[in-house]
Amino acid sequence: MAYSTVAQVKEALGITAATFDTELTNVITDSDSFIDEYLRPYTSVPVSPTPTEIGRISILLSAGRFRQRRADDQSKEHPWITEAKERLEKYVQSNYRFSPAFTGTGSLEDAGTEED
């Protein structure tokens, strides 16, 4: 189950053509896997129904990863990816009792940050 759609990510990116639909589908799958790995210690995944904030995080993370692939300097994380990670961490802190951010036992960096 995807937390966002190709149409939503295309809207965030300002893309209308179907040229990148397959790539965007793959980016969404990867982004949602990242989200699931981060949420797994706190809840059953995939989260259903999709909370509004998780949907927004998926859109932001997917759009950021898409942009990062096209960046001149791919070593620098795209700002949308950074924002998505921060929002995901805040989501966990506000919705679950135990948070790695509070205990120092884990972080978003441990949640499968592997980029394609």
N, C-alpha and C positions, 0 to 999 in steps of 0.2 A: 504494500500500500504506500503510495507516494504522498508526501506531505504537501507537495506543490505540483503544479502542472506546467507543461511546456508553455502554454499560453500565458500563465502568470509570470514566468521567468522572462519570456520574450517581451512582455509589457514592461517589466522592470528595466530591461536592456534597451528598450526602444526598437526592437526588431519586429518586422512584420512578415518577412519572407520565410518560407519553409526550409531554406537552405541549411540551417543549423539544427533542425528538429531532432535528428538522430543523436547528434553530439549533446544537445541539451538534455535529452532523455537520459543519456549516460551520466551527465554531470549531476542531474537531480538524483539518480540512483546512488551515486557515490556520496553526495551530500547527505541524503537521508540515512545512509548507512553510518556516516559519521555521527549524526544526531542520535541514532539508535544506540550506538556504542557508548555514547556519553550518558544517555538516559538509563541504560540497562541496569546499573546498580540501584536505581531508585524505583523503577516501575517496569511493567511488562511492555515490551516493544514488539511491533510498532504500536505507538499510542493511537488508540481509536476510541471515539472520534478524534480527529486532529484538533488539538487546541489552536486557537487563532494565532497565538504567538509562535508556536512551533511551525505553523504554515509560513508565517512571515520570515522566520529564521531560515527555513528551507529555501525560500525564494532568494533571500539576500545571499546566503552561502553559495547557492548554485550560480547566481548571476556573478558573484565575485570570482568564483572558480573559472567560469567561462572567460571573464575579462583577464584574469591572471594568465591564462594560457596564451593570450595575445599580447601580453605586456612585453616591452623591450627588456625590462629587468625582471625576470621571473623569480629571482632570488628574494625579492621584496614582496611580502604578503599584500594582496590587494586590500584596500581599506574596508570594502564590504565584507570580506572574509573575517577580518579583525572584529568588525561590528557584530557579525553573526555569532562569533564565538563568545563575545562579551554578553550578548543578549541571551545566549543559551545558558551561560553560567548564572546569570541573574534569574532566569526562569527556574533553574534547579534550586537556587537559594530561596526563592520565594514560594516554591511549591512542594518541596520535600524537606523532611526534617534533617537528614544527614546530607552534608555537602562536602565534597573533597576540598573545595576552596576554603572552607572554615577549618578543616583539620590538618591541611598540609599533606594529606595522603594521596592526592591525585590532582589532576588539573585537566583542562581542555587539551593540553599538549599530550596527555596520555590516552586520549580518546580516539586514536586512529587518525592522525592529522595528515596521513599520506596523501599527497597530491598526485594527480595523473600527469 
